[in-house]
Amino acid sequence: MNDFDLKETNKIVLSEIYNKYLNELEYLERDRFFCRHNYEHFISVARICYILKLEEDVDVSKDMVYSTGLLHDLGRVTEIKEGINHAIASVPIAREILELTDFTEDEKNRILECISYHRTKEPSEDEFFNIFYRADKLSRACFRCPAYDECNWSYEKKNHFIKY
C-alpha cells in the first residue's frame, strides 16, 4: 500500500453502518434549502483537504484525510433529531465506524479530534485540523447557491468564486 491507496477509507464507505447513517442523513436533509450534508459535501471536503495537505506539506495520509471527510458530518442525524451539535455528535459515530479499519489508535484519535474540532475557528497546533476546517468551508459553492440571500453566513465567509 502507498499513500495513493484508500484501503481504510474504502472499508468505511463500503460498510453497512456508514451507509445506514449516510442514507438517513440524506433522507433527513432531502428538503433542506441550505447546504446539505451529503456524500458530495463529504467527498468535496476530502478532496480540497488533500489539495491543501499537498500544497502545505501537512503530515497526514491521504487515507486519513478521506476517512475524516467521509465521517465528519454524520452526527447531523443526531443534531436534527436531538439538537446536539453535530461536531460533537459525529465523534461516537465515527469512533464506531473506525473500529472497522486498521488505522492505529493514534490515527483513529487524530481523526476523531479533527472531527470534533472541525467547526472551531481557533488555530490548532495540528495543521491537519487547520486545513480540514478550511476545506470544510471552501467546499461550499455559495456563488451558485439558491439560498445565498437567506444564508446566515456573512458576506466575508461566503465563497464568491472557486478557490480549490
GROMACS elastic network, one bead per residue, 0.5 to 0.9 nm:
[ bonds ]
;  ai    aj funct       b0    kb
    1     4     6  0.78278   500
    1     5     6  0.60031   500
    1     6     6  0.86896   500
    1     7     6  0.80342   500
    2     5     6  0.55777   500
    2     6     6  0.86983   500
    3     6     6  0.76465   500
    3    61     6  0.62353   500
    3    62     6  0.58475   500
    3    63     6  0.71325   500
    4    61     6  0.88832   500
    4    62     6  0.67652   500
    4    63     6  0.79230   500
    5     8     6  0.86196   500
    5     9     6  0.88890   500
    5    62     6  0.78513   500
    5    63     6  0.70618   500
    6     9     6  0.51424   500
    6    10     6  0.60161   500
    6    11     6  0.86666   500
    6    62     6  0.71533   500
    6    64     6  0.86017   500
    6    66     6  0.77914   500
    6    67     6  0.85695   500
    7    10     6  0.53604   500
    7    11     6  0.65049   500
    7    12     6  0.89813   500
    7    63     6  0.71179   500
    7   101     6  0.86310   500
    8    11     6  0.50562   500
    8    12     6  0.64893   500
    8    13     6  0.88600   500
    8    63     6  0.63975   500
    8    64     6  0.81073   500
    8    67     6  0.73324   500
    8    98     6  0.86543   500
    8   100     6  0.83540   500
    8   101     6  0.54679   500
    8   102     6  0.67188   500
    8   103     6  0.71586   500
    9    12     6  0.51369   500
    9    13     6  0.62316   500
    9    14     6  0.85660   500
    9    63     6  0.58439   500
    9    64     6  0.75745   500
    9    65     6  0.89307   500
    9    66     6  0.62790   500
    9    68     6  0.87184   500
    9    70     6  0.81019   500
    9   101     6  0.81594   500
   10    13     6  0.50343   500
   10    14     6  0.58413   500
   10    15     6  0.82136   500
   10    63     6  0.89723   500
   10    67     6  0.84381   500
   11    14     6  0.54904   500
   11    15     6  0.60619   500
   11   100     6  0.68865   500
   11   101     6  0.64691   500
   12    15     6  0.52833   500
   12    16     6  0.86106   500
   12    17     6  0.84291   500
   12    18     6  0.63029   500
   12    19     6  0.87475   500
   12    67     6  0.72752   500
   12    70     6  0.82218   500
   12    71     6  0.86387   500
   12    97     6  0.66895   500
   12    98     6  0.73366   500
   12   100     6  0.71146   500
   12   101     6  0.73238   500
   13    16     6  0.84315   500
   13    18     6  0.62467   500
   13    19     6  0.70451   500
   13    67     6  0.84632   500
   13    70     6  0.75909   500
   14    17     6  0.88285   500
   14    18     6  0.74043   500
   14    19     6  0.73251   500
   15    18     6  0.54526   500
   15    19     6  0.63980   500
   15    20     6  0.86581   500
   15    97     6  0.82718   500
   15   100     6  0.82518   500
   16    19     6  0.52742   500
   16    20     6  0.60761   500
   16    21     6  0.88452   500
   17    21     6  0.64239   500
   17    22     6  0.86093   500
   17    96     6  0.88585   500
   17    97     6  0.69975   500
   18    21     6  0.53789   500
   18    22     6  0.61091   500
   18    23     6  0.85148   500
   18    70     6  0.89564   500
   18    71     6  0.82323   500
   18    74     6  0.85924   500
   18    93     6  0.88759   500
   18    94     6  0.88083   500
   18    97     6  0.67700   500
   19    23     6  0.57631   500
   19    24     6  0.82695   500
   20    23     6  0.53558   500
   20    24     6  0.61744   500
   20    25     6  0.86101   500
   21    24     6  0.51415   500
   21    25     6  0.60520   500
   21    26     6  0.85577   500
   21    74     6  0.64424   500
   21    75     6  0.86050   500
   21    77     6  0.73683   500
   21    93     6  0.86903   500
   22    25     6  0.51032   500
   22    26     6  0.61016   500
   22    27     6  0.85000   500
   22    38     6  0.71014   500
   22    39     6  0.74359   500
   22    74     6  0.67007   500
   22    77     6  0.87110   500
   23    26     6  0.51601   500
   23    27     6  0.60843   500
   23    28     6  0.85987   500
   23    38     6  0.87354   500
   24    27     6  0.50362   500
   24    28     6  0.60941   500
   24    29     6  0.86093   500
   24    77     6  0.70439   500
   25    28     6  0.50632   500
   25    29     6  0.61460   500
   25    30     6  0.83701   500
   25    37     6  0.74005   500
   25    38     6  0.72054   500
   25    74     6  0.70737   500
   25    75     6  0.86417   500
   25    76     6  0.67955   500
   25    77     6  0.53779   500
   25    80     6  0.88815   500
   26    29     6  0.52052   500
   26    30     6  0.57996   500
   26    36     6  0.79471   500
   26    37     6  0.72296   500
   26    38     6  0.58209   500
   26    39     6  0.83317   500
   27    30     6  0.50809   500
   27    31     6  0.84242   500
   28    31     6  0.77288   500
   28    32     6  0.82544   500
   28    77     6  0.73702   500
   28    80     6  0.77257   500
   29    33     6  0.86642   500
   29    36     6  0.64080   500
   29    37     6  0.74798   500
   29    38     6  0.84072   500
   29    80     6  0.88694   500
   30    33     6  0.87845   500
   30    36     6  0.80937   500
   32    35     6  0.73677   500
   32    36     6  0.65891   500
   33    36     6  0.78997   500
   33   146     6  0.78502   500
   33   147     6  0.63605   500
   34   145     6  0.80216   500
   34   146     6  0.80348   500
   34   147     6  0.56907   500
   34   148     6  0.83380   500
   34   150     6  0.84365   500
   34   151     6  0.69919   500
   35    41     6  0.86698   500
   35   140     6  0.75263   500
   35   142     6  0.88176   500
   35   145     6  0.79558   500
   35   147     6  0.80829   500
   36    40     6  0.88794   500
   36    41     6  0.73460   500
   37    40     6  0.79692   500
   37    41     6  0.59061   500
   37    42     6  0.72492   500
   37    73     6  0.66664   500
   37    74     6  0.80997   500
   37    76     6  0.76186   500
   38    41     6  0.53386   500
   38    42     6  0.62693   500
   38    43     6  0.87623   500
   38    73     6  0.84425   500
   38    74     6  0.88402   500
   39    43     6  0.60552   500
   39    44     6  0.83624   500
   39    70     6  0.73358   500
   40    43     6  0.53614   500
   40    44     6  0.60214   500
   40    45     6  0.85823   500
   41    44     6  0.50893   500
   41    45     6  0.61260   500
   41    46     6  0.86332   500
   41    69     6  0.85592   500
   41    70     6  0.87176   500
   41   136     6  0.83058   500
   41   139     6  0.67922   500
   41   140     6  0.78577   500
   42    45     6  0.52929   500
   42    46     6  0.63625   500
   42    47     6  0.87979   500
   42    66     6  0.85300   500
   42    68     6  0.87315   500
   42    69     6  0.51379   500
   42    71     6  0.76106   500
   42    72     6  0.76397   500
   42    73     6  0.76976   500
   42   136     6  0.84718   500
   42   139     6  0.88087   500
   43    47     6  0.61053   500
   43    48     6  0.85525   500
   43    66     6  0.73356   500
   43    69     6  0.63494   500
   43    70     6  0.64579   500
   44    47     6  0.51455   500
   44    48     6  0.60698   500
   44    49     6  0.83351   500
   44    69     6  0.80658   500
   44   135     6  0.81558   500
   44   136     6  0.81988   500
   44   138     6  0.89087   500
   44   139     6  0.57302   500
   44   140     6  0.86631   500
   45    48     6  0.52862   500
   45    49     6  0.59231   500
   45    50     6  0.84787   500
   45    66     6  0.83470   500
   45    69     6  0.57202   500
   45    70     6  0.83715   500
   45   132     6  0.75337   500
   45   134     6  0.88663   500
   45   135     6  0.52431   500
   45   136     6  0.51565   500
   45   137     6  0.81591   500
   45   138     6  0.77000   500
   45   139     6  0.55558   500
   45   140     6  0.89455   500
   46    49     6  0.50799   500
   46    50     6  0.60802   500
   46    51     6  0.86884   500
   46    62     6  0.88015   500
   46    65     6  0.58751   500
   46    67     6  0.78783   500
   46    68     6  0.73543   500
   46    70     6  0.72809   500
   46   132     6  0.80559   500
   46   135     6  0.74833   500
   46   136     6  0.83570   500
   47    50     6  0.50748   500
   47    51     6  0.63267   500
   47    52     6  0.87319   500
   47    65     6  0.82822   500
   47    66     6  0.73895   500
   47    69     6  0.83884   500
   47   135     6  0.82839   500
   48    51     6  0.50730   500
   48    52     6  0.62960   500
   48    53     6  0.85671   500
   48   131     6  0.88604   500
   48   132     6  0.84520   500
   48   134     6  0.87527   500
   48   135     6  0.53755   500
   48   136     6  0.81802   500
   48   138     6  0.75602   500
   48   139     6  0.70686   500
   48   164     6  0.62783   500
   49    52     6  0.50301   500
   49    53     6  0.60373   500
   49    54     6  0.86710   500
   49    65     6  0.67998   500
   49    66     6  0.83810   500
   49    69     6  0.82744   500
   49   128     6  0.85377   500
   49   131     6  0.60333   500
   49   132     6  0.55498   500
   49   133     6  0.86072   500
   49   134     6  0.77615   500
   49   135     6  0.50402   500
   49   136     6  0.79697   500
   50    54     6  0.62548   500
   50    55     6  0.85748   500
   50    61     6  0.88027   500
   50    62     6  0.65669   500
   50    65     6  0.64187   500
   50    66     6  0.78292   500
   50   131     6  0.87764   500
   50   132     6  0.88285   500
   50   135     6  0.87341   500
   51    54     6  0.52090   500
   51    55     6  0.61182   500
   51    56     6  0.84887   500
   51   164     6  0.78800   500
   52    55     6  0.50050   500
   52    56     6  0.57957   500
   52    57     6  0.78795   500
   52    58     6  0.78999   500
   52   131     6  0.63110   500
   52   132     6  0.85044   500
   52   134     6  0.88896   500
   52   135     6  0.77864   500
   52   164     6  0.88131   500
   53    56     6  0.54045   500
   53    57     6  0.54407   500
   53    59     6  0.75038   500
   53    60     6  0.73825   500
   53    61     6  0.88033   500
   53    62     6  0.85630   500
   53    65     6  0.86145   500
   53   127     6  0.88424   500
   53   128     6  0.75889   500
   53   131     6  0.71323   500
   53   132     6  0.89916   500
   54    57     6  0.50666   500
   54    58     6  0.68419   500
   55    58     6  0.81128   500
   56   131     6  0.88357   500
   57    60     6  0.87919   500
   58    61     6  0.88859   500
   58   126     6  0.89774   500
   58   127     6  0.63274   500
   58   128     6  0.64396   500
   58   131     6  0.84844   500
   59   127     6  0.80002   500
   59   128     6  0.74035   500
   60    63     6  0.83874   500
   60    64     6  0.66245   500
   60    65     6  0.70009   500
   60   128     6  0.67556   500
   61    64     6  0.52377   500
   61    65     6  0.63526   500
   61    66     6  0.87587   500
   62    65     6  0.50331   500
   62    66     6  0.61664   500
   62    67     6  0.84664   500
   63    66     6  0.53226   500
   63    67     6  0.60144   500
   63    68     6  0.84944   500
   64    67     6  0.50942   500
   64    68     6  0.59854   500
   64    69     6  0.84791   500
   64   103     6  0.84505   500
   64   107     6  0.75277   500
   64   108     6  0.85751   500
   64   110     6  0.88478   500
   64   111     6  0.68752   500
   65    68     6  0.52877   500
   65    69     6  0.62181   500
   65    70     6  0.87741   500
   65   111     6  0.82456   500
   65   128     6  0.83972   500
   65   132     6  0.81345   500
   66    69     6  0.50058   500
   66    70     6  0.61995   500
   66    71     6  0.86620   500
   67    70     6  0.52135   500
   67    71     6  0.62453   500
   67    72     6  0.84855   500
   67    98     6  0.87388   500
   67   111     6  0.79093   500
   68    71     6  0.52143   500
   68    72     6  0.56955   500
   68    94     6  0.85861   500
   68   111     6  0.57864   500
   68   112     6  0.79066   500
   68   114     6  0.75360   500
   68   115     6  0.67914   500
   68   132     6  0.86462   500
   69    72     6  0.55583   500
   69    73     6  0.81158   500
   69   115     6  0.85476   500
   69   132     6  0.81858   500
   69   136     6  0.84635   500
   70    73     6  0.76599   500
   70    74     6  0.81427   500
   71    74     6  0.57761   500
   71    75     6  0.85373   500
   71    90     6  0.72541   500
   71    91     6  0.86107   500
   71    93     6  0.81203   500
   71    94     6  0.58175   500
   71    97     6  0.84979   500
   71   115     6  0.77004   500
   72    75     6  0.75668   500
   72    86     6  0.85234   500
   72    87     6  0.71447   500
   72    90     6  0.61606   500
   72    91     6  0.78978   500
   72    94     6  0.75547   500
   72   111     6  0.89000   500
   72   112     6  0.85230   500
   72   114     6  0.82665   500
   72   115     6  0.50767   500
   72   116     6  0.80616   500
   72   118     6  0.76653   500
   73    76     6  0.57501   500
   73    77     6  0.85419   500
   73    86     6  0.64001   500
   73    87     6  0.68195   500
   73    89     6  0.86063   500
   73    90     6  0.60214   500
   73   115     6  0.79935   500
   74    77     6  0.62762   500
   74    78     6  0.81719   500
   74    86     6  0.74157   500
   74    87     6  0.87519   500
   74    89     6  0.79193   500
   74    90     6  0.53899   500
   74    91     6  0.87765   500
   74    93     6  0.71542   500
   74    94     6  0.77614   500
   75    78     6  0.52220   500
   75    79     6  0.62639   500
   75    80     6  0.86576   500
   75    84     6  0.83409   500
   75    85     6  0.77652   500
   75    87     6  0.66647   500
   75    88     6  0.73276   500
   75    91     6  0.74787   500
   75    92     6  0.85135   500
   75    93     6  0.69353   500
   75    94     6  0.86082   500
   76    80     6  0.59082   500
   76    81     6  0.83818   500
   76    83     6  0.89831   500
   76    84     6  0.84228   500
   76    85     6  0.77501   500
   76    87     6  0.81624   500
   76    89     6  0.74117   500
   76    90     6  0.73337   500
   77    80     6  0.53497   500
   77    81     6  0.62620   500
   77    82     6  0.84090   500
   77    86     6  0.78504   500
   77    89     6  0.84916   500
   77    90     6  0.87857   500
   78    81     6  0.50728   500
   78    82     6  0.54684   500
   78    83     6  0.68298   500
   78    84     6  0.62851   500
   78    85     6  0.80930   500
   78    86     6  0.68712   500
   78    89     6  0.62824   500
   78    90     6  0.81693   500
   79    82     6  0.53408   500
   79    85     6  0.56299   500
   79    86     6  0.53471   500
   79    89     6  0.71078   500
   80    83     6  0.57924   500
   80    84     6  0.78640   500
   80    86     6  0.86525   500
   81    84     6  0.82758   500
   83    86     6  0.83917   500
   84    87     6  0.86325   500
   84    88     6  0.72887   500
   84    89     6  0.63290   500
   85    88     6  0.55636   500
   85    89     6  0.61427   500
   85    90     6  0.85829   500
   86    90     6  0.56102   500
   86    91     6  0.85615   500
   86   116     6  0.86075   500
   87    90     6  0.54190   500
   87    91     6  0.70017   500
   87   115     6  0.61920   500
   87   117     6  0.70542   500
   87   118     6  0.66773   500
   87   119     6  0.67075   500
   88    91     6  0.57145   500
   88    92     6  0.80658   500
   88   115     6  0.79626   500
   88   116     6  0.54925   500
   88   117     6  0.86030   500
   89    92     6  0.64582   500
   89    93     6  0.71556   500
   89   116     6  0.84083   500
   90    93     6  0.52878   500
   90    94     6  0.59458   500
   90    95     6  0.84680   500
   90   112     6  0.85685   500
   90   115     6  0.70573   500
   90   116     6  0.73883   500
   91    94     6  0.51139   500
   91    95     6  0.59683   500
   91    96     6  0.86374   500
   91   112     6  0.58012   500
   91   113     6  0.80561   500
   91   115     6  0.65343   500
   91   116     6  0.63050   500
   92    96     6  0.62159   500
   92    97     6  0.86759   500
   92   112     6  0.85353   500
   93    96     6  0.52846   500
   93    97     6  0.63891   500
   93    98     6  0.86396   500
   94    97     6  0.50507   500
   94    98     6  0.58823   500
   94    99     6  0.86358   500
   94   111     6  0.86549   500
   94   112     6  0.70167   500
   94   115     6  0.84573   500
   95    98     6  0.51139   500
   95    99     6  0.65437   500
   95   108     6  0.75869   500
   95   109     6  0.85988   500
   95   112     6  0.69586   500
   96    99     6  0.54874   500
   96   100     6  0.77341   500
   97   100     6  0.57248   500
   97   101     6  0.77285   500
   98   101     6  0.53211   500
   98   102     6  0.81060   500
   98   103     6  0.76196   500
   98   108     6  0.67750   500
   99   102     6  0.76552   500
   99   103     6  0.84550   500
   99   108     6  0.86731   500
  100   103     6  0.89732   500
  101   104     6  0.87002   500
  102   105     6  0.88652   500
  103   106     6  0.79429   500
  103   107     6  0.57296   500
  103   108     6  0.60184   500
  104   107     6  0.50894   500
  104   108     6  0.61831   500
  104   109     6  0.85515   500
  105   108     6  0.50388   500
  105   109     6  0.60560   500
  105   110     6  0.85391   500
  106   109     6  0.50955   500
  106   110     6  0.61398   500
  106   111     6  0.86502   500
  107   110     6  0.50668   500
  107   111     6  0.62088   500
  107   112     6  0.86061   500
  108   111     6  0.51294   500
  108   112     6  0.61544   500
  108   113     6  0.85801   500
  109   112     6  0.50171   500
  109   113     6  0.60110   500
  109   114     6  0.84424   500
  110   113     6  0.51054   500
  110   114     6  0.60811   500
  110   115     6  0.86082   500
  110   128     6  0.89241   500
  110   129     6  0.89304   500
  111   114     6  0.50956   500
  111   115     6  0.62357   500
  111   116     6  0.87389   500
  112   115     6  0.50645   500
  112   116     6  0.62382   500
  112   117     6  0.85216   500
  113   116     6  0.51111   500
  113   117     6  0.60327   500
  113   118     6  0.85598   500
  113   129     6  0.81293   500
  114   118     6  0.59386   500
  114   126     6  0.89011   500
  114   128     6  0.74471   500
  114   129     6  0.52158   500
  114   130     6  0.87853   500
  114   132     6  0.75298   500
  114   133     6  0.85267   500
  115   118     6  0.52583   500
  115   119     6  0.83685   500
  115   129     6  0.83237   500
  115   132     6  0.88112   500
  116   119     6  0.75531   500
  116   120     6  0.84399   500
  117   120     6  0.53522   500
  117   121     6  0.85747   500
  117   124     6  0.88706   500
  117   129     6  0.68282   500
  117   130     6  0.89574   500
  117   133     6  0.77990   500
  118   121     6  0.81878   500
  118   129     6  0.69203   500
  118   130     6  0.82880   500
  118   132     6  0.67252   500
  118   133     6  0.50093   500
  118   134     6  0.87149   500
  118   136     6  0.76305   500
  119   133     6  0.66093   500
  119   136     6  0.86543   500
  120   123     6  0.80233   500
  120   133     6  0.74237   500
  121   124     6  0.89429   500
  121   130     6  0.84406   500
  121   133     6  0.75476   500
  122   130     6  0.85396   500
  123   126     6  0.84292   500
  123   127     6  0.83500   500
  123   129     6  0.80913   500
  123   130     6  0.61408   500
  124   127     6  0.65992   500
  124   128     6  0.85613   500
  124   129     6  0.64473   500
  124   130     6  0.62313   500
  125   128     6  0.88146   500
  125   129     6  0.82101   500
  125   130     6  0.83763   500
  126   129     6  0.56428   500
  126   130     6  0.69550   500
  127   131     6  0.62297   500
  127   132     6  0.84306   500
  128   131     6  0.53547   500
  128   132     6  0.60007   500
  128   133     6  0.85551   500
  129   132     6  0.51394   500
  129   133     6  0.61450   500
  129   134     6  0.87070   500
  130   133     6  0.52584   500
  130   134     6  0.64049   500
  130   135     6  0.86922   500
  131   134     6  0.50734   500
  131   135     6  0.60102   500
  131   136     6  0.85808   500
  132   136     6  0.61443   500
  132   137     6  0.87640   500
  133   136     6  0.52843   500
  133   137     6  0.66537   500
  133   138     6  0.87682   500
  134   137     6  0.52749   500
  134   138     6  0.60024   500
  134   139     6  0.85543   500
  135   139     6  0.59541   500
  135   164     6  0.87487   500
  136   139     6  0.54849   500
  136   140     6  0.76749   500
  137   140     6  0.61097   500
  137   157     6  0.82583   500
  137   158     6  0.83677   500
  137   159     6  0.82325   500
  138   141     6  0.77374   500
  138   158     6  0.86909   500
  138   159     6  0.68414   500
  138   162     6  0.83484   500
  138   163     6  0.70888   500
  138   164     6  0.72178   500
  139   159     6  0.86985   500
  139   164     6  0.80577   500
  140   143     6  0.86809   500
  140   145     6  0.86001   500
  140   158     6  0.80356   500
  140   159     6  0.67682   500
  141   144     6  0.56024   500
  141   145     6  0.64902   500
  141   158     6  0.82832   500
  141   159     6  0.61180   500
  141   160     6  0.75100   500
  141   161     6  0.73655   500
  141   162     6  0.72183   500
  142   146     6  0.84521   500
  142   147     6  0.83077   500
  142   148     6  0.62291   500
  142   158     6  0.58358   500
  142   159     6  0.51910   500
  142   160     6  0.61738   500
  142   161     6  0.79273   500
  143   146     6  0.86920   500
  143   148     6  0.72321   500
  143   158     6  0.79508   500
  143   159     6  0.64261   500
  143   161     6  0.63162   500
  143   162     6  0.86826   500
  144   147     6  0.88610   500
  144   148     6  0.78479   500
  144   160     6  0.86425   500
  145   148     6  0.53133   500
  145   149     6  0.88755   500
  146   149     6  0.78440   500
  146   150     6  0.87428   500
  147   150     6  0.53235   500
  147   151     6  0.57939   500
  148   151     6  0.53296   500
  148   152     6  0.87422   500
  148   153     6  0.87858   500
  148   158     6  0.86730   500
  149   152     6  0.84436   500
  150   153     6  0.88916   500
  151   154     6  0.80213   500
  153   156     6  0.80211   500
  153   157     6  0.59653   500
  153   158     6  0.61986   500
  154   157     6  0.51964   500
  154   158     6  0.63433   500
  155   158     6  0.53611   500
  155   159     6  0.83524   500
  155   160     6  0.86176   500
  156   159     6  0.79934   500
  156   160     6  0.89676   500
  159   162     6  0.71910   500
  159   163     6  0.79021   500
  160   163     6  0.88859   500
